[in-house]
């Protein structure tokens, strides 16, 4: 059977082209077709709000479950600490939940196996140092009096009438833009390297830098919790639960996914990085815009009844949009790059050799595969551990 | 190609070997990491913050701020809080703020002075919020009560409205202390508080005092003065004190 998209010859039983991932069966194309089946994890739809497979694209269905349970367990412990009023424990662990899970993930899938420590910890540390500096400048050293206007008019006092436009522009517009530049900085530097030039690498760098920034910023802006005279508090805990959930899930993942989109666009589809193209600028603007819209909403909702809960819901909405955007971007990038490679008959070290199996569905992969012909999962999105097995088994993919 | 097709139905190896960690190890590593980081946070909190009794909220007026001083701002002989029978001269003497330098609330119930360096951050018919860009801000709201209402009781009732739990976390209140009323005021009270203000973008420790004065015609004036950082609250009196004193002096003179 010849693929109508790239003209590659495929086995008659193939549901998806092993070179470009195009759906070969009418049923797949219409009902569970390529346009709906997520190439990173074929059991999910592209527009599905699945968090783990979005920010951890090298997991498969089974390992994604591991991370899901680990994060749920950790989140319950953190909420428990909050309910007990031990806020210093809750803040610290909430800030670093996603970064810790991401570090484990990166080691688990053996990402950047040649240099995991300098790459991962270097990215976290460098972004963290800059995040701390930026946060100190905005919240402590330069614009502290502007931030205090939010305090003065909070709750029932003053309402929207007390909102300082200057403070709003500083903390909901300028700060998110500066932060996005910082989050992109080291991710883009790493994405320039030939060994990290895949779009999934760029996405991973962006998510890692974004969550690291969120963690260190959280520690700075909530430092007063650590210096508080009350080690354990009983007042205002319901409000703290909302804040902790926001920090732990929403803020961290909004920062991470937004930066992932931008740095992924810097990497571009296929091998080699695209750099500072108009496509990158547009995606950077989208990422910064998402952060701006998120903080604008949080700041404005703060003057409404149940403002913190509304801010949390607003953040979840923004996060949902970002998750879908990541998945759509990754879907298009993986498919378009594969089509281009197939049409040009270009072979990559990421494709399979012989006697290898799909990590998602377990079917044997054809030599030179970029997709599983049975489930359509992209080989590019499999763990690097799997790729190492693939290379060692076959003596390396096609040159 | 047909041979390859038949290969696709071959038995698969387990996915376990494709990742460095198994299910248990993944969950244990992440949960342990979170627990360790949380423990470090708790340790820092215990060492740097918690248990320092000196930081607890003080009794009202402990700083000798002279709030509700029945004499005009700048008087060289302020009447102390303990004054039991202020003289008529002391209670009626305050000069109202110059036109244009004050905010009138509730059809003239009270006028809140706005000294130099202070800005009106927000204003309604019955309330106003002022800030000085130096970490101090004052909120004032007027109302109408039964003239026999005890200011201390009213203060206890409204404290959660003025200091909502949603933002004022770790709120510590001193005992509500009555203040000797003066002029046309029949009841007055004050409470000190310390809190950790919080919302999703940050937190800020602050210290403040909340005042209530009730006039013989039933008009009430509630004012709060807050400052960040808390340890500079008393030192900041020179900034916010004239606002509070001026407002209550004018309020009591009606």
Interface residues (C-beta under 8 A of the other chain):
Chain A: X9 X10 X11 X12 X13 X14 X60 X62 X63 X65 X66 X67 X69 X70 X71 X73 X74 X77 X78 X81 X86 X87 X88 X89 X90 X91 X92 X93 X95 X96 X97 X100 X101 X103 X104 X107 X108 X109 X110 X139 X144 X145 X147 X148 X149 X150 X151 X152 X153 X154 X155 X156 X157 X158 X159 X161 X162 X163 X164 X171 X221 X222 X224 X225 X226 X227 X228 X229 X230 X231 X232 X233 X235 X236 X238 X239 X240 X242 X243 X246 X247 X251 X295 X298 X299 X302 X306 X307 X308 X311 X312 X315 X357 X358 X359 X361 X362 X363 X364 X366 X367 X373 X374 X382 X383 X385 X386 X389
Chain B: X1 X2 X4 X5 X7 X8 X9 X10 X11 X12 X13 X15 X17 X18 X19 X20 X21 X22 X23 X26 X27 X29 X30 X31 X33 X34 X35 X37 X38 X39 X40 X41 X42 X44 X45 X46 X48 X49 X50 X51 X52 X53 X55 X56 X121 X122 X123 X124 X127 X129 X131 X133 X134 X135 X137 X139 X161 X162 X163 X164 X165 X166 X167 X168 X169 X170 X171 X172 X194 X196 X197 X198 X199 X200 X201 X202 X203 X204 X205 X206 X226 X228
